[in-house]
């Protein structure tokens, strides 16, 4: 997983480009308030990431140009990514999660 600095960089097979950030976040001058990341497509099967995809659909719909836009702050995304990565089986398709986090919120 990596942050992608060159927006024209090709995404490797098995990876997905996402754009993370909220419009009300401060523009740091380099990223325009959003940051682009490349994540493994295995995230699409994770229950926490699926919740974020549902929020993305509510906020933006299914059609967009460019990377998949995710309606959460960069900090929330980094926390989500950390939670997924720390699970030993995050790359498997089947998960038995009995403890979804209560403190993870996504904005629309």
LUMLO-55250 format. One record per atom (N, C-alpha, C): residue number from 1; residue in one letter; x negated, y negated, z. Coordinates in Angstrom, 1 decimal. Layout:
[pt NUM A [X Y Z]] ...
***
This chain:
[pt 1 X [-0.8 1.2 0.0]] [pt 1 X [0.0 0.0 0.0]] [pt 1 X [-0.9 -1.2 0.0]] [pt 2 X [-0.5 -2.2 -0.8]] [pt 2 X [-1.3 -3.4 -0.9]] [pt 2 X [-0.5 -4.6 -1.2]] [pt 3 X [-1.0 -5.7 -0.9]] [pt 3 X [-0.4 -6.9 -1.4]] [pt 3 X [-1.0 -7.2 -2.8]] [pt 4 X [-0.1 -7.6 -3.7]] [pt 4 X [-0.5 -7.8 -5.0]] [pt 4 X [-0.7 -9.3 -5.2]] [pt 5 X [-2.0 -9.7 -5.6]] [pt 5 X [-2.3 -11.1 -5.7]] [pt 5 X [-2.1 -11.6 -7.2]] [pt 6 X [-2.3 -10.7 -8.1]] [pt 6 X [-2.2 -11.0 -9.5]] [pt 6 X [-0.8 -10.6 -10.0]] [pt 7 X [0.1 -11.5 -10.2]] [pt 7 X [1.5 -11.2 -10.5]] [pt 7 X [1.7 -10.4 -11.8]] [pt 8 X [0.7 -10.4 -12.7]] [pt 8 X [0.8 -9.7 -14.0]] [pt 8 X [0.1 -8.3 -13.9]] [pt 9 X [-0.4 -8.0 -12.7]] [pt 9 X [-1.1 -6.7 -12.5]] [pt 9 X [0.0 -5.6 -12.7]] [pt 10 X [-0.4 -4.5 -13.4]] [pt 10 X [0.5 -3.4 -13.7]] [pt 10 X [0.6 -2.6 -12.4]] [pt 11 X [1.8 -2.0 -12.2]] [pt 11 X [2.0 -1.2 -11.0]] [pt 11 X [1.8 0.3 -11.4]] [pt 12 X [1.0 1.0 -10.6]] [pt 12 X [0.7 2.4 -10.9]] [pt 12 X [1.9 3.2 -10.8]] [pt 13 X [1.9 4.4 -11.4]] [pt 13 X [3.0 5.3 -11.4]] [pt 13 X [3.2 5.8 -9.9]] [pt 14 X [4.4 5.8 -9.5]] [pt 14 X [4.7 6.2 -8.1]] [pt 14 X [4.7 5.1 -7.1]] [pt 15 X [4.6 3.9 -7.6]] [pt 15 X [4.6 2.7 -6.8]] [pt 15 X [5.6 1.7 -7.3]] [pt 16 X [6.0 0.8 -6.5]] [pt 16 X [7.1 -0.2 -6.8]] [pt 16 X [6.7 -1.6 -6.3]] [pt 17 X [6.8 -2.6 -7.2]] [pt 17 X [6.6 -4.0 -6.8]] [pt 17 X [7.8 -4.6 -6.1]] [pt 18 X [7.6 -5.2 -5.0]] [pt 18 X [8.7 -5.9 -4.2]] [pt 18 X [8.3 -7.3 -3.9]] [pt 19 X [9.2 -8.2 -3.9]] [pt 19 X [9.0 -9.6 -3.5]] [pt 19 X [9.7 -9.8 -2.2]] [pt 20 X [9.0 -10.3 -1.2]] [pt 20 X [9.5 -10.4 0.2]] [pt 20 X [9.4 -11.8 0.6]] [pt 21 X [10.5 -12.3 1.3]] [pt 21 X [10.5 -13.6 1.9]] [pt 21 X [11.8 -14.2 1.8]] [pt 22 X [12.1 -15.2 2.7]] [pt 22 X [13.3 -15.9 2.8]] [pt 22 X [13.1 -17.3 2.3]] [pt 23 X [14.2 -17.8 1.7]] [pt 23 X [14.0 -19.2 1.1]] [pt 23 X [13.7 -20.2 2.2]] [pt 24 X [14.2 -20.0 3.4]] [pt 24 X [14.0 -21.0 4.4]] [pt 24 X [12.6 -20.9 5.1]] [pt 25 X [11.8 -19.9 4.7]] [pt 25 X [10.4 -19.8 5.2]] [pt 25 X [9.5 -20.9 4.6]] [pt 26 X [8.6 -21.2 5.4]] [pt 26 X [7.6 -22.3 5.0]] [pt 26 X [6.8 -21.8 3.7]] [pt 27 X [6.6 -22.7 2.8]] [pt 27 X [5.8 -22.4 1.7]] [pt 27 X [4.3 -22.6 2.1]] [pt 28 X [3.5 -21.6 2.0]] [pt 28 X [2.1 -21.7 2.4]] [pt 28 X [1.2 -22.2 1.3]] [pt 29 X [1.8 -22.6 0.2]] [pt 29 X [1.1 -23.2 -0.9]] [pt 29 X [0.6 -22.2 -1.9]] [pt 30 X [0.3 -21.0 -1.5]] [pt 30 X [-0.2 -19.9 -2.4]] [pt 30 X [0.9 -19.0 -2.9]] [pt 31 X [1.9 -18.7 -2.0]] [pt 31 X [2.9 -17.7 -2.4]] [pt 31 X [4.3 -18.3 -2.6]] [pt 32 X [4.4 -19.6 -2.4]] [pt 32 X [5.7 -20.2 -2.6]] [pt 32 X [6.8 -19.7 -1.7]] [pt 33 X [6.4 -19.3 -0.5]] [pt 33 X [7.4 -18.8 0.5]] [pt 33 X [7.7 -17.3 0.4]] [pt 34 X [7.2 -16.7 -0.7]] [pt 34 X [7.4 -15.2 -0.8]] [pt 34 X [6.1 -14.6 -1.1]] [pt 35 X [6.0 -13.3 -0.8]] [pt 35 X [4.8 -12.5 -1.1]] [pt 35 X [5.2 -11.3 -1.8]] [pt 36 X [4.3 -10.9 -2.7]] [pt 36 X [4.6 -9.7 -3.5]] [pt 36 X [3.8 -8.5 -2.9]] [pt 37 X [4.4 -7.4 -2.8]] [pt 37 X [3.7 -6.2 -2.3]] [pt 37 X [4.0 -5.0 -3.3]] [pt 38 X [3.1 -4.1 -3.3]] [pt 38 X [3.3 -2.8 -4.0]] [pt 38 X [3.4 -1.7 -3.0]] [pt 39 X [4.5 -1.0 -3.0]] [pt 39 X [4.8 0.0 -2.1]] [pt 39 X [5.0 1.4 -2.7]] [pt 40 X [4.8 2.5 -2.0]] [pt 40 X [5.1 3.8 -2.7]] [pt 40 X [6.6 4.0 -2.8]] [pt 41 X [7.0 4.6 -3.9]] [pt 41 X [8.4 4.9 -4.1]] [pt 41 X [9.0 5.8 -3.1]] [pt 42 X [8.2 6.5 -2.3]] [pt 42 X [8.7 7.3 -1.3]] [pt 42 X [9.5 6.5 -0.2]] [pt 43 X [9.2 5.2 -0.1]] [pt 43 X [9.9 4.3 0.8]] [pt 43 X [11.4 4.3 0.5]] [pt 44 X [11.8 4.5 -0.8]] [pt 44 X [13.2 4.4 -1.2]] [pt 44 X [14.0 5.5 -0.5]] [pt 45 X [13.4 6.5 0.0]] [pt 45 X [14.1 7.6 0.7]] [pt 45 X [14.2 7.4 2.2]] [pt 46 X [13.5 6.4 2.7]] [pt 46 X [13.4 6.2 4.2]] [pt 46 X [14.7 5.5 4.6]] [pt 47 X [15.3 5.9 5.7]] [pt 47 X [16.6 5.3 6.2]] [pt 47 X [16.4 3.8 6.5]] [pt 48 X [15.3 3.4 7.0]] [pt 48 X [15.1 1.9 7.4]] [pt 48 X [15.0 1.1 6.1]] [pt 49 X [14.3 1.6 5.1]] [pt 49 X [14.1 0.9 3.8]] [pt 49 X [15.5 0.9 3.1]] [pt 50 X [16.2 2.0 3.2]] [pt 50 X [17.5 2.0 2.5]] [pt 50 X [18.5 0.9 3.1]] [pt 51 X [18.4 0.7 4.4]] [pt 51 X [19.2 -0.4 5.0]] [pt 51 X [18.8 -1.7 4.4]] [pt 52 X [17.5 -1.9 4.1]] [pt 52 X [17.0 -3.2 3.5]] [pt 52 X [17.5 -3.3 2.1]] [pt 53 X [17.5 -2.1 1.4]] [pt 53 X [18.0 -2.1 0.0]] [pt 53 X [19.5 -2.5 -0.1]] [pt 54 X [20.3 -2.0 0.9]] [pt 54 X [21.7 -2.4 1.0]] [pt 54 X [21.8 -3.9 1.2]] [pt 55 X [21.0 -4.5 2.0]] [pt 55 X [21.0 -5.9 2.2]] [pt 55 X [20.6 -6.7 0.9]] [pt 56 X [19.6 -6.1 0.2]] [pt 56 X [19.2 -6.7 -1.0]] [pt 56 X [20.4 -6.7 -2.0]] [pt 57 X [21.1 -5.6 -2.1]] [pt 57 X [22.3 -5.6 -3.0]] [pt 57 X [23.3 -6.6 -2.6]] [pt 58 X [23.6 -6.7 -1.3]] [pt 58 X [24.6 -7.7 -0.8]] [pt 58 X [24.1 -9.2 -1.2]] [pt 59 X [22.8 -9.4 -1.1]] [pt 59 X [22.3 -10.8 -1.3]] [pt 59 X [22.1 -11.1 -2.8]] [pt 60 X [21.6 -10.1 -3.6]] [pt 60 X [21.2 -10.4 -5.0]] [pt 60 X [21.9 -9.6 -6.1]] [pt 61 X [22.6 -8.5 -5.7]] [pt 61 X [23.2 -7.6 -6.7]] [pt 61 X [22.1 -6.7 -7.2]] [pt 62 X [22.5 -5.9 -8.2]] [pt 62 X [21.5 -4.9 -8.7]] [pt 62 X [20.6 -5.4 -9.8]] [pt 63 X [21.0 -6.5 -10.5]] [pt 63 X [20.2 -7.0 -11.6]] [pt 63 X [19.3 -8.1 -11.2]] [pt 64 X [18.1 -8.0 -11.5]] [pt 64 X [17.1 -9.1 -11.3]] [pt 64 X [16.0 -8.9 -12.3]] [pt 65 X [15.3 -10.0 -12.6]] [pt 65 X [14.1 -10.0 -13.4]] [pt 65 X [12.9 -9.9 -12.5]] [pt 66 X [12.0 -9.1 -12.8]] [pt 66 X [10.7 -9.1 -12.0]] [pt 66 X [10.8 -8.0 -10.9]] [pt 67 X [10.1 -8.3 -9.9]] [pt 67 X [10.0 -7.3 -8.8]] [pt 67 X [11.3 -7.3 -8.0]] [pt 68 X [11.5 -6.2 -7.3]] [pt 68 X [12.7 -6.0 -6.4]] [pt 68 X [12.6 -7.1 -5.3]] [pt 69 X [13.7 -7.9 -5.2]] [pt 69 X [13.7 -8.9 -4.1]] [pt 69 X [14.3 -8.3 -2.8]] [pt 70 X [13.6 -8.5 -1.7]] [pt 70 X [14.0 -8.0 -0.4]] [pt 70 X [14.3 -9.2 0.5]] [pt 71 X [15.5 -9.3 1.0]] [pt 71 X [16.0 -10.4 1.8]] [pt 71 X [15.5 -10.3 3.3]] [pt 72 X [14.2 -10.4 3.5]] [pt 72 X [13.8 -10.3 4.9]] [pt 72 X [12.5 -11.2 5.0]] [pt 73 X [12.1 -11.6 6.2]] [pt 73 X [10.9 -12.3 6.3]] [pt 73 X [9.7 -11.4 6.0]] [pt 74 X [8.6 -12.0 5.7]] [pt 74 X [7.4 -11.3 5.5]] [pt 74 X [7.0 -10.5 6.8]] [pt 75 X [7.2 -11.2 7.9]] [pt 75 X [6.9 -10.5 9.2]] [pt 75 X [7.8 -9.3 9.4]] [pt 76 X [9.1 -9.4 9.1]] [pt 76 X [10.0 -8.3 9.3]] [pt 76 X [9.6 -7.1 8.3]] [pt 77 X [9.2 -7.5 7.1]] [pt 77 X [8.8 -6.5 6.2]] [pt 77 X [7.5 -5.8 6.6]] [pt 78 X [6.6 -6.5 7.1]] [pt 78 X [5.3 -5.9 7.6]] [pt 78 X [5.6 -5.0 8.8]] [pt 79 X [6.6 -5.4 9.6]] [pt 79 X [6.9 -4.5 10.8]] [pt 79 X [7.6 -3.2 10.3]] [pt 80 X [8.5 -3.4 9.3]] [pt 80 X [9.2 -2.2 8.7]] [pt 80 X [8.2 -1.3 8.1]] [pt 81 X [7.2 -1.9 7.3]] [pt 81 X [6.2 -1.1 6.7]] [pt 81 X [5.4 -0.3 7.7]] [pt 82 X [5.0 -1.0 8.8]] [pt 82 X [4.2 -0.4 9.9]] [pt 82 X [5.0 0.8 10.5]] [pt 83 X [6.3 0.6 10.7]] [pt 83 X [7.1 1.7 11.3]] [pt 83 X [7.2 2.9 10.4]] [pt 84 X [7.4 2.7 9.1]] [pt 84 X [7.4 3.8 8.1]] [pt 84 X [6.1 4.5 8.0]] [pt 85 X [5.0 3.7 8.0]] [pt 85 X [3.7 4.3 7.8]] [pt 85 X [3.2 5.1 9.1]] [pt 86 X [3.7 4.7 10.2]] [pt 86 X [3.3 5.4 11.4]] [pt 86 X [3.9 6.7 11.6]] [pt 87 X [5.0 7.0 10.9]] [pt 87 X [5.7 8.3 10.9]] [pt 87 X [4.8 9.3 10.1]] [pt 88 X [4.5 10.4 10.7]] [pt 88 X [3.7 11.4 10.0]] [pt 88 X [4.3 11.9 8.7]] [pt 89 X [5.6 11.9 8.6]] [pt 89 X [6.2 12.5 7.4]] [pt 89 X [6.9 11.5 6.6]] [pt 90 X [6.4 10.3 6.5]] [pt 90 X [7.2 9.2 5.8]] [pt 90 X [7.3 9.5 4.3]] [pt 91 X [6.4 10.3 3.8]] [pt 91 X [6.4 10.5 2.3]] [pt 91 X [7.3 11.7 1.9]] [pt 92 X [8.0 12.3 2.9]] [pt 92 X [8.9 13.4 2.5]] [pt 92 X [10.3 12.9 2.2]] [pt 93 X [11.1 13.6 1.5]] [pt 93 X [12.4 13.1 1.1]] [pt 93 X [13.4 13.3 2.2]] [pt 94 X [13.2 14.2 3.1]] [pt 94 X [14.3 14.5 4.1]] [pt 94 X [13.8 14.0 5.5]] [pt 95 X [14.6 13.2 6.2]] [pt 95 X [14.2 12.7 7.5]] [pt 95 X [15.3 13.0 8.5]] [pt 96 X [14.9 13.4 9.6]] [pt 96 X [15.8 13.6 10.7]] [pt 96 X [15.6 12.5 11.8]] [pt 97 X [16.1 11.3 11.5]] [pt 97 X [15.9 10.2 12.5]] [pt 97 X [17.1 10.1 13.4]] [pt 98 X [16.8 10.2 14.7]] [pt 98 X [17.8 10.0 15.7]] [pt 98 X [17.6 8.7 16.4]] [pt 99 X [16.5 8.0 16.1]] [pt 99 X [16.3 6.7 16.8]] [pt 99 X [15.9 5.6 15.8]] [pt 100 X [16.9 5.0 15.2]] [pt 100 X [16.7 3.8 14.4]] [pt 100 X [16.5 2.6 15.3]] [pt 101 X [15.6 1.8 14.9]] [pt 101 X [15.3 0.6 15.8]] [pt 101 X [16.5 -0.3 15.9]] [pt 102 X [16.6 -0.8 17.1]] [pt 102 X [17.7 -1.8 17.4]] [pt 102 X [17.3 -3.2 17.2]] [pt 103 X [16.0 -3.5 17.1]] [pt 103 X [15.5 -4.8 17.1]] [pt 103 X [15.0 -5.2 15.7]] [pt 104 X [15.4 -4.5 14.7]] [pt 104 X [15.0 -4.8 13.3]] [pt 104 X [16.2 -5.3 12.6]] [pt 105 X [16.1 -6.6 12.2]] [pt 105 X [17.2 -7.2 11.6]] [pt 105 X [16.8 -7.8 10.2]] [pt 106 X [17.7 -7.7 9.2]] [pt 106 X [17.4 -8.3 7.9]] [pt 106 X [18.4 -9.4 7.6]] [pt 107 X [18.0 -10.4 6.9]] [pt 107 X [18.8 -11.5 6.6]] [pt 107 X [19.4 -11.5 5.2]] [pt 108 X [20.5 -12.0 5.0]] [pt 108 X [21.1 -12.2 3.7]] [pt 108 X [21.1 -13.6 3.3]] 
***
